[in-house]
């Protein structure tokens, strides 16, 4: 008997998402949840990403992918979000995978000395 794998995608609405400034799109394929970020990740949008990550963690996902490819800007707030999610993944036993962002986004991880933690 073959197990059915369902794939679901949804946008997590926020006031900024309506204006096109920041969007978190959540997709699920089996036990993997991907959070795709678009726009600017900074202090003003950090809480939305944290909320989406916590929802994904509580959903029973075994793998959470944080896709940074759509970010046009990220400051150290994004590094803090990723580090907090990494800590929780180690405590709770699921995998956290960062999917690379632009050169400027990757540079933030390099400047903070955290890039090697996500390889």
HELIX and SHEET records of a PDB file:
HELIX    1   1 UNK A   15  UNK A   19  1                                   5    
HELIX    2   2 UNK A   46  UNK A   58  1                                  13    
HELIX    3   3 UNK A   76  UNK A   92  1                                  17    
HELIX    4   4 UNK A  103  UNK A  111  1                                   9    
HELIX    5   5 UNK A  115  UNK A  118  5                                   4    
SHEET    1   A 5 UNK A   7  UNK A  12  0                                        
SHEET    2   A 5 UNK A  22  UNK A  29 -1                                        
SHEET    3   A 5 UNK A  32  UNK A  41 -1                                        
SHEET    4   A 5 UNK A  63  UNK A  74  1                                        
SHEET    5   A 5 UNK A  95  UNK A  99  1                                        
END                                                                             
